[in-house]
Amino acid sequence: MERMEESGSQRAIDGTLSVDVEEWFCAHNLSPPLLRKEWEEYERRAEASTVRLLDIMDARQARATFFMLGWVMERTPGLAAEIHRRGHEVGTHGYGHYALTEMTPDEFARDLDAALEVHGRQLGVDVLGYRAPSFTLRKDTTWVIPILESRGLRYSSSVFPMRGHPLYGIPDAPLEPWRIGETLMEIPLTVARLASLRVPCAGGAYMRLLPFTLMRGLLHSVRREGRLLNLYMHPWEFDPGQPRVAISLQKRVRHYHNLHRTEDRLRRLLSDFHFTSIQELPCLR
């Protein structure tokens, strides 16, 4: 992939950074026992964590794409405008955080339209990018692509090009941006190559679960190949004080492990790598 530099700067961009702006109780790892119909009853904590992330990025001169749930935008008026004011891209994460595997095409279209209506009302700027909840754009859910294109979306960043996860993954998908529809680009999440294996190292749970030196080494190996990184995170991953829910051991590890270390690990990554928003990628210009 071509070398990418910031306008007016000689510092090379190593990749893109994104934040899926959702509440702690929106995570699929917590459902069940938490129920969607009870969301209004739970303490809302995403705004404070998102502002904290903005401050960290400001200090490191990093820009990111914030994929926002319409449900959260309506309950945190002003947050999307603050993200936009600080120079970041605001994309859509849909409205209600339904996995694509949980919806019909008509249900998805209604959910997406509800989210885009909130974006238009609060920001008044075009939404370029979409991220599927839990990265559930898979081979059996590609029916979403023409719907995204019909609403004017230019890209999705929803595919993990890997196998082995129960919710997501397209094992043979390209590792670099590719045209997934007639007009829609897919900006896949980062995986490293170890022999014939594809090893996910795209931030999020992988930033918490992998030993940090291993994750950093994998990211550097991706850059040595000439590929740009595409990392993600959630505000709740920077909130070790969030309420704890009784869930299975596997889900407990996925959701809670190393929450107290996430902020430090992000700061270290921002020292090692230089990030921008997805809309700045050459393939989208």
N, C-alpha and C positions, 0 to 999 in steps of 0.2 A: 504494500500500500504506500502511496506517496507520502513524503514527509509533510507534516502539518505544522504550521506555525501560526501564532496569534498575530492579528493585524497590528502593525507597529511594533512588534517585538521579535527578537531573534530566538526566543526560547521555544523549543519544539514542544508540541502537544503530544503527550503520551497516550491520550485516549479521552473517553467521556465518562462522566459520573452522573448517576441518576438517583433520585430519592422517590420511593413509592409512598406518597403521603396518605397514610391511613392510620386509624386508631389501633391501639394495642389489641382491642377486642375484635377487630376485623380479621385478624389472621386466621387462616383456615386451620392451623394447628390447634386453635382453641374452640373450634366448632365441630361437634359438641365438646364440652357441655354448654358453652355460651351460645345463646340463641339470637338470631338476627332480630326477632321481634322485641328483644329486650335491650337493644343497643342504646336507646334513649336513657336507660336507667344507669348506665355505666359512666364512671368518671372519664371525662375527655382530657387527654394529656398530649395529643399530637402537636398542638400549636406551640407549646413551650419547647418541645424537643426540636421542632422544625426551625424555630428561631435560633436555637442553640447551634444547629447545623449551619445556618446562614452565617452566624458569627465566626464559626471555625473556618468556613470557606473564604469569608472576607479576609481573615488574617493570613491565609495562604494564597490569596489571589486566584482562587479556583472558581470556576463556574460549573453549573450542573443543570440538568433537566429534572424538574419536579413533576412527576406524574401524580396528579391529584384526583382523589375520589370526589365526585360531585357531592356525595353525602357529607363529607368532611368540609368541603368548601362552603356549603350552606350553613354549617354550624360554627365556622370560624371566619366570619366576614372580615375581610381585610387581609387575610393571610396570603392569598394568591397575589393580591396587588403588591404586598411587601416583597414577595419573592421576585416578582417582575421588576419592581423598582430597584432591587439590588443587582439586576443585570442577568438573572437566570431565566431559562426557558420554562414555561409552564405547559405541560402536556396533560393528557387525560388518562386516568386509570379506570374509566367507566364511572358509573354512579354508585352502584350498590355492592361492589366487590364480589360479584358472582363469578365463579370460574366459568370459562366458556363451555366446559363439559356439563354445566348445570342449566344451560339456557338453550332455547330454540332460536333460530334466526330472528323471528319476530320479537322475542323477548330481548335478545341482544340489541336489536335496532332501537327498541324503546329505551333500554338502559343507556345506550350511547347518546341518543338524542337528549335525554334528560341531563346527562353530564355536560354535553356541549352547550345546552341552554344556559346552564349555570356559568360556564366559562364566558359565554357571550355577554351575559348580564354583568358579571363582575369585572371582566378585563377588556372586552370589546376588541380583542385581537384574534387572529386566526390561530386555531390549534393545529399544529403540524404533526404531533406524535401521539401514539397510543401504546400503552402497555397493558397486556392482559393480566388480570389477577392470577397470581400463582403461576405466571408464565405458561398458561394453558393453551397457547397457540401451538397445536400439534397437528399431525397429519389428518386426524379425524375432526379437526375444528377449523380447517382452512376455509369453510363456508363464510367466515367472518370477513375475508379479504375484500370481496366486492362491496360489502356493506361499508367498510372503512373507506374504500375508495369513493363511494357514492356520497360520502359526507365530507369529502375534500381532504382527508388525512393523507399526508405524504409519506409517513413511515410508521412502522411498528417496531418496537424493541421488546419482543415477547418470546423469542425462541432460544432455548438452550440446546445447542448442537451436541447432544450427548444422550446416553442411555443410562438407565438404572434408577431414575427417580420415579416414585409412584404417581406423581401428578403431571410432570412435564418432560419434554425432551423430544427432539427429532434427531436420531443418531447420525443420519447421513447428511444433515443440513450443512451448508457452507459455513466456514468459520469467519468469513469477512462479510461486510454488507452485500446484499444481493436483492435482486428484484423478485419479490415473492408473488406479485400480481401484475396486472397490466401496467399500473403506475406506482404501486406501493412498494417501497423499499423495506427490507427487514434488516435491522441492526442487531445481530445476535449478541447474546451474553458471552463473556469471555471463558473459553476453555483452553488449557494448555495441552500440548501433545507430548506424551511420553511413549515412545515407540508407537504401537498401534492404538494406544489408549487415549481417550479424551478426558482430561481431568478438569472439573469445574473449579474456577478460582476467581469468580466474578464478584467478590464482596459478599454482603449479606451474611447468611448463615455460614458460608465458606470462610469469611473473614473471622468469624468467631470460633468455628470448629477446628479449622486447620491450624497447626502450629504457625505462628506468624512468619518465622523465617522460611518455612516451606512455601507459604502463600506468596510471599514477596519474591522468592526465587522463581516460582512458576510465572509470575507476572513479568519478571525480567526476561524469562525465556521466550515469552510471547513477543515482547518488544524486539528481542534479537532476531526473531523471524521477520520483523518488519510489519507486524500486525498491530493495530491500535487496540487499546484496552476498552472495554465497556463494562464498568462496574456499577453495582446498585446497592442500596441500603434502604432501611425503613426508619422513621423517627423512633419507633418503640425499641429499636436496637440500641438506642442511646439513653434509655430510661430504665436503669436497674431498679428503681423504686416502684415500678409498675405493679399493680395487683397480681398476685400469683393464683393460678387456677390448677385444680387437680386434674391432670391429664396423664396419659401413658408415659412411661419412661422415655420411649423413643421421641415422642413429641416434646416432652419436657426438655430433653437435651437440645433438640432443634431450636426451640423457642427461647430458652432461658440461659443456655450455657455461655459464659464469658460476657454477659451484658456489661459487667463492670469494667471490661477491658476494651470495649468497642471504640470509645472515643479516642483513647490513646493510640489504638491501631490505625484509626483513620488519620490522625495527625501525622503518624509516621509515614503512611502511604502518601499523604500530601506533601511531605518533604522529599520523598523519593521520585514521585511522578507528578506531572503537570496535566491537569484535567480541564476540559471545557464541556459545554452542553452539546447534546446530540445534534441540534439544528446547525451547528457550526461545521459538521463533517463535510468534506469536499463533495461527497456523493449527493448531498442534499442542497448544494448551493445552486 
